[in-house]
Amino acid sequence: MATKKKPELEQALEELESVVEQLERGDMSLDESLKAFEQGVRLTRQCQTILSAAEQKVQQLIELNGELHGEPFHDDTTDTPA
């Protein structure tokens, strides 16, 4: 029986979480830490690419008759009241 492959984003996020946990433990040499950090940066960029592609697909799906009938996503969790 074949196992179901995880979606690319989910797999990259799990790998990134593992890298962060390794770095947080603080038990790696400087060289190992740098390699782990580089891997984390690569995984972060991979996730950003996947999410950007998903955002473009969503924008295409809400397009109607050549006009966009939606608004760009705004993350209200980062806004701080003045």
Phi and psi in radians as a Rosetta constraint file:
Dihedral C 1 N 2 CA 2 C 2 CIRCULARHARMONIC -1.372 0.35
Dihedral N 2 CA 2 C 2 N 3 CIRCULARHARMONIC 2.479 0.35
Dihedral C 2 N 3 CA 3 C 3 CIRCULARHARMONIC -1.518 0.35
Dihedral N 3 CA 3 C 3 N 4 CIRCULARHARMONIC 2.590 0.35
Dihedral C 3 N 4 CA 4 C 4 CIRCULARHARMONIC -1.350 0.35
Dihedral N 4 CA 4 C 4 N 5 CIRCULARHARMONIC 2.236 0.35
Dihedral C 4 N 5 CA 5 C 5 CIRCULARHARMONIC -1.336 0.35
Dihedral N 5 CA 5 C 5 N 6 CIRCULARHARMONIC 2.383 0.35
Dihedral C 5 N 6 CA 6 C 6 CIRCULARHARMONIC -1.253 0.35
Dihedral N 6 CA 6 C 6 N 7 CIRCULARHARMONIC 2.575 0.35
Dihedral C 6 N 7 CA 7 C 7 CIRCULARHARMONIC -1.018 0.35
Dihedral N 7 CA 7 C 7 N 8 CIRCULARHARMONIC 2.601 0.35
Dihedral C 7 N 8 CA 8 C 8 CIRCULARHARMONIC -0.979 0.35
Dihedral N 8 CA 8 C 8 N 9 CIRCULARHARMONIC -0.757 0.35
Dihedral C 8 N 9 CA 9 C 9 CIRCULARHARMONIC -1.124 0.35
Dihedral N 9 CA 9 C 9 N 10 CIRCULARHARMONIC -0.793 0.35
Dihedral C 9 N 10 CA 10 C 10 CIRCULARHARMONIC -1.066 0.35
Dihedral N 10 CA 10 C 10 N 11 CIRCULARHARMONIC -0.738 0.35
Dihedral C 10 N 11 CA 11 C 11 CIRCULARHARMONIC -1.132 0.35
Dihedral N 11 CA 11 C 11 N 12 CIRCULARHARMONIC -0.769 0.35
Dihedral C 11 N 12 CA 12 C 12 CIRCULARHARMONIC -1.115 0.35
Dihedral N 12 CA 12 C 12 N 13 CIRCULARHARMONIC -0.701 0.35
Dihedral C 12 N 13 CA 13 C 13 CIRCULARHARMONIC -1.140 0.35
Dihedral N 13 CA 13 C 13 N 14 CIRCULARHARMONIC -0.685 0.35
Dihedral C 13 N 14 CA 14 C 14 CIRCULARHARMONIC -1.129 0.35
Dihedral N 14 CA 14 C 14 N 15 CIRCULARHARMONIC -0.735 0.35
Dihedral C 14 N 15 CA 15 C 15 CIRCULARHARMONIC -1.109 0.35
Dihedral N 15 CA 15 C 15 N 16 CIRCULARHARMONIC -0.731 0.35
Dihedral C 15 N 16 CA 16 C 16 CIRCULARHARMONIC -1.097 0.35
Dihedral N 16 CA 16 C 16 N 17 CIRCULARHARMONIC -0.736 0.35
Dihedral C 16 N 17 CA 17 C 17 CIRCULARHARMONIC -1.059 0.35
Dihedral N 17 CA 17 C 17 N 18 CIRCULARHARMONIC -0.703 0.35
Dihedral C 17 N 18 CA 18 C 18 CIRCULARHARMONIC -1.125 0.35
Dihedral N 18 CA 18 C 18 N 19 CIRCULARHARMONIC -0.733 0.35
Dihedral C 18 N 19 CA 19 C 19 CIRCULARHARMONIC -1.100 0.35
Dihedral N 19 CA 19 C 19 N 20 CIRCULARHARMONIC -0.770 0.35
Dihedral C 19 N 20 CA 20 C 20 CIRCULARHARMONIC -1.072 0.35
Dihedral N 20 CA 20 C 20 N 21 CIRCULARHARMONIC -0.753 0.35
Dihedral C 20 N 21 CA 21 C 21 CIRCULARHARMONIC -1.075 0.35
Dihedral N 21 CA 21 C 21 N 22 CIRCULARHARMONIC -0.720 0.35
Dihedral C 21 N 22 CA 22 C 22 CIRCULARHARMONIC -1.082 0.35
Dihedral N 22 CA 22 C 22 N 23 CIRCULARHARMONIC -0.782 0.35
Dihedral C 22 N 23 CA 23 C 23 CIRCULARHARMONIC -1.151 0.35
Dihedral N 23 CA 23 C 23 N 24 CIRCULARHARMONIC -0.673 0.35
Dihedral C 23 N 24 CA 24 C 24 CIRCULARHARMONIC -1.171 0.35
Dihedral N 24 CA 24 C 24 N 25 CIRCULARHARMONIC -0.519 0.35
Dihedral C 24 N 25 CA 25 C 25 CIRCULARHARMONIC -1.107 0.35
Dihedral N 25 CA 25 C 25 N 26 CIRCULARHARMONIC -0.585 0.35
Dihedral C 25 N 26 CA 26 C 26 CIRCULARHARMONIC 1.269 0.35
Dihedral N 26 CA 26 C 26 N 27 CIRCULARHARMONIC 0.342 0.35
Dihedral C 26 N 27 CA 27 C 27 CIRCULARHARMONIC -1.812 0.35
Dihedral N 27 CA 27 C 27 N 28 CIRCULARHARMONIC 0.279 0.35
Dihedral C 27 N 28 CA 28 C 28 CIRCULARHARMONIC -1.776 0.35
Dihedral N 28 CA 28 C 28 N 29 CIRCULARHARMONIC 2.712 0.35
Dihedral C 28 N 29 CA 29 C 29 CIRCULARHARMONIC -1.207 0.35
Dihedral N 29 CA 29 C 29 N 30 CIRCULARHARMONIC 2.948 0.35
Dihedral C 29 N 30 CA 30 C 30 CIRCULARHARMONIC -1.053 0.35
Dihedral N 30 CA 30 C 30 N 31 CIRCULARHARMONIC -0.763 0.35
Dihedral C 30 N 31 CA 31 C 31 CIRCULARHARMONIC -1.083 0.35
Dihedral N 31 CA 31 C 31 N 32 CIRCULARHARMONIC -0.779 0.35
Dihedral C 31 N 32 CA 32 C 32 CIRCULARHARMONIC -1.118 0.35
Dihedral N 32 CA 32 C 32 N 33 CIRCULARHARMONIC -0.689 0.35
Dihedral C 32 N 33 CA 33 C 33 CIRCULARHARMONIC -1.106 0.35
Dihedral N 33 CA 33 C 33 N 34 CIRCULARHARMONIC -0.747 0.35
Dihedral C 33 N 34 CA 34 C 34 CIRCULARHARMONIC -1.108 0.35
Dihedral N 34 CA 34 C 34 N 35 CIRCULARHARMONIC -0.730 0.35
Dihedral C 34 N 35 CA 35 C 35 CIRCULARHARMONIC -1.120 0.35
Dihedral N 35 CA 35 C 35 N 36 CIRCULARHARMONIC -0.726 0.35
Dihedral C 35 N 36 CA 36 C 36 CIRCULARHARMONIC -1.123 0.35
Dihedral N 36 CA 36 C 36 N 37 CIRCULARHARMONIC -0.718 0.35
Dihedral C 36 N 37 CA 37 C 37 CIRCULARHARMONIC -1.091 0.35
Dihedral N 37 CA 37 C 37 N 38 CIRCULARHARMONIC -0.765 0.35
Dihedral C 37 N 38 CA 38 C 38 CIRCULARHARMONIC -1.048 0.35
Dihedral N 38 CA 38 C 38 N 39 CIRCULARHARMONIC -0.722 0.35
Dihedral C 38 N 39 CA 39 C 39 CIRCULARHARMONIC -1.115 0.35
Dihedral N 39 CA 39 C 39 N 40 CIRCULARHARMONIC -0.701 0.35
Dihedral C 39 N 40 CA 40 C 40 CIRCULARHARMONIC -1.086 0.35
Dihedral N 40 CA 40 C 40 N 41 CIRCULARHARMONIC -0.717 0.35
Dihedral C 40 N 41 CA 41 C 41 CIRCULARHARMONIC -1.119 0.35
Dihedral N 41 CA 41 C 41 N 42 CIRCULARHARMONIC -0.757 0.35
Dihedral C 41 N 42 CA 42 C 42 CIRCULARHARMONIC -1.071 0.35
Dihedral N 42 CA 42 C 42 N 43 CIRCULARHARMONIC -0.771 0.35
Dihedral C 42 N 43 CA 43 C 43 CIRCULARHARMONIC -1.157 0.35
Dihedral N 43 CA 43 C 43 N 44 CIRCULARHARMONIC -0.669 0.35
Dihedral C 43 N 44 CA 44 C 44 CIRCULARHARMONIC -1.078 0.35
Dihedral N 44 CA 44 C 44 N 45 CIRCULARHARMONIC -0.768 0.35
Dihedral C 44 N 45 CA 45 C 45 CIRCULARHARMONIC -1.132 0.35
Dihedral N 45 CA 45 C 45 N 46 CIRCULARHARMONIC -0.673 0.35
Dihedral C 45 N 46 CA 46 C 46 CIRCULARHARMONIC -1.075 0.35
Dihedral N 46 CA 46 C 46 N 47 CIRCULARHARMONIC -0.772 0.35
Dihedral C 46 N 47 CA 47 C 47 CIRCULARHARMONIC -1.102 0.35
Dihedral N 47 CA 47 C 47 N 48 CIRCULARHARMONIC -0.734 0.35
Dihedral C 47 N 48 CA 48 C 48 CIRCULARHARMONIC -1.079 0.35
Dihedral N 48 CA 48 C 48 N 49 CIRCULARHARMONIC -0.693 0.35
Dihedral C 48 N 49 CA 49 C 49 CIRCULARHARMONIC -1.123 0.35
Dihedral N 49 CA 49 C 49 N 50 CIRCULARHARMONIC -0.777 0.35
Dihedral C 49 N 50 CA 50 C 50 CIRCULARHARMONIC -1.102 0.35
Dihedral N 50 CA 50 C 50 N 51 CIRCULARHARMONIC -0.767 0.35
Dihedral C 50 N 51 CA 51 C 51 CIRCULARHARMONIC -1.176 0.35
Dihedral N 51 CA 51 C 51 N 52 CIRCULARHARMONIC -0.648 0.35
Dihedral C 51 N 52 CA 52 C 52 CIRCULARHARMONIC -1.114 0.35
Dihedral N 52 CA 52 C 52 N 53 CIRCULARHARMONIC -0.717 0.35
Dihedral C 52 N 53 CA 53 C 53 CIRCULARHARMONIC -1.118 0.35
Dihedral N 53 CA 53 C 53 N 54 CIRCULARHARMONIC -0.702 0.35
Dihedral C 53 N 54 CA 54 C 54 CIRCULARHARMONIC -1.128 0.35
Dihedral N 54 CA 54 C 54 N 55 CIRCULARHARMONIC -0.702 0.35
Dihedral C 54 N 55 CA 55 C 55 CIRCULARHARMONIC -1.092 0.35
Dihedral N 55 CA 55 C 55 N 56 CIRCULARHARMONIC -0.723 0.35
Dihedral C 55 N 56 CA 56 C 56 CIRCULARHARMONIC -1.092 0.35
Dihedral N 56 CA 56 C 56 N 57 CIRCULARHARMONIC -0.701 0.35
Dihedral C 56 N 57 CA 57 C 57 CIRCULARHARMONIC -1.104 0.35
Dihedral N 57 CA 57 C 57 N 58 CIRCULARHARMONIC -0.721 0.35
Dihedral C 57 N 58 CA 58 C 58 CIRCULARHARMONIC -1.103 0.35
Dihedral N 58 CA 58 C 58 N 59 CIRCULARHARMONIC -0.761 0.35
Dihedral C 58 N 59 CA 59 C 59 CIRCULARHARMONIC -1.057 0.35
Dihedral N 59 CA 59 C 59 N 60 CIRCULARHARMONIC -0.686 0.35
Dihedral C 59 N 60 CA 60 C 60 CIRCULARHARMONIC -1.160 0.35
Dihedral N 60 CA 60 C 60 N 61 CIRCULARHARMONIC -0.651 0.35
Dihedral C 60 N 61 CA 61 C 61 CIRCULARHARMONIC -1.208 0.35
Dihedral N 61 CA 61 C 61 N 62 CIRCULARHARMONIC -0.535 0.35
Dihedral C 61 N 62 CA 62 C 62 CIRCULARHARMONIC -1.593 0.35
Dihedral N 62 CA 62 C 62 N 63 CIRCULARHARMONIC -0.014 0.35
Dihedral C 62 N 63 CA 63 C 63 CIRCULARHARMONIC -1.304 0.35
Dihedral N 63 CA 63 C 63 N 64 CIRCULARHARMONIC 2.353 0.35
Dihedral C 63 N 64 CA 64 C 64 CIRCULARHARMONIC -2.346 0.35
Dihedral N 64 CA 64 C 64 N 65 CIRCULARHARMONIC 2.171 0.35
Dihedral C 64 N 65 CA 65 C 65 CIRCULARHARMONIC 0.942 0.35
Dihedral N 65 CA 65 C 65 N 66 CIRCULARHARMONIC 0.675 0.35
Dihedral C 65 N 66 CA 66 C 66 CIRCULARHARMONIC 1.363 0.35
Dihedral N 66 CA 66 C 66 N 67 CIRCULARHARMONIC 0.009 0.35
Dihedral C 66 N 67 CA 67 C 67 CIRCULARHARMONIC -2.074 0.35
Dihedral N 67 CA 67 C 67 N 68 CIRCULARHARMONIC 2.473 0.35
Dihedral C 67 N 68 CA 68 C 68 CIRCULARHARMONIC -1.442 0.35
Dihedral N 68 CA 68 C 68 N 69 CIRCULARHARMONIC 2.172 0.35
Dihedral C 68 N 69 CA 69 C 69 CIRCULARHARMONIC -1.960 0.35
Dihedral N 69 CA 69 C 69 N 70 CIRCULARHARMONIC 0.645 0.35
Dihedral C 69 N 70 CA 70 C 70 CIRCULARHARMONIC -2.442 0.35
Dihedral N 70 CA 70 C 70 N 71 CIRCULARHARMONIC 3.022 0.35
Dihedral C 70 N 71 CA 71 C 71 CIRCULARHARMONIC -2.013 0.35
Dihedral N 71 CA 71 C 71 N 72 CIRCULARHARMONIC 2.636 0.35
Dihedral C 71 N 72 CA 72 C 72 CIRCULARHARMONIC -1.027 0.35
Dihedral N 72 CA 72 C 72 N 73 CIRCULARHARMONIC 2.602 0.35
Dihedral C 72 N 73 CA 73 C 73 CIRCULARHARMONIC -1.205 0.35
Dihedral N 73 CA 73 C 73 N 74 CIRCULARHARMONIC 2.311 0.35
Dihedral C 73 N 74 CA 74 C 74 CIRCULARHARMONIC -2.108 0.35
Dihedral N 74 CA 74 C 74 N 75 CIRCULARHARMONIC 2.221 0.35
Dihedral C 74 N 75 CA 75 C 75 CIRCULARHARMONIC -1.513 0.35
Dihedral N 75 CA 75 C 75 N 76 CIRCULARHARMONIC 1.765 0.35
Dihedral C 75 N 76 CA 76 C 76 CIRCULARHARMONIC -1.237 0.35
Dihedral N 76 CA 76 C 76 N 77 CIRCULARHARMONIC -0.258 0.35
Dihedral C 76 N 77 CA 77 C 77 CIRCULARHARMONIC -1.277 0.35
Dihedral N 77 CA 77 C 77 N 78 CIRCULARHARMONIC -0.326 0.35
Dihedral C 77 N 78 CA 78 C 78 CIRCULARHARMONIC -1.663 0.35
Dihedral N 78 CA 78 C 78 N 79 CIRCULARHARMONIC -0.201 0.35
Dihedral C 78 N 79 CA 79 C 79 CIRCULARHARMONIC -1.356 0.35
Dihedral N 79 CA 79 C 79 N 80 CIRCULARHARMONIC 2.302 0.35
Dihedral C 79 N 80 CA 80 C 80 CIRCULARHARMONIC -1.904 0.35
Dihedral N 80 CA 80 C 80 N 81 CIRCULARHARMONIC 2.374 0.35
Dihedral C 80 N 81 CA 81 C 81 CIRCULARHARMONIC -1.106 0.35
Dihedral N 81 CA 81 C 81 N 82 CIRCULARHARMONIC 2.513 0.35
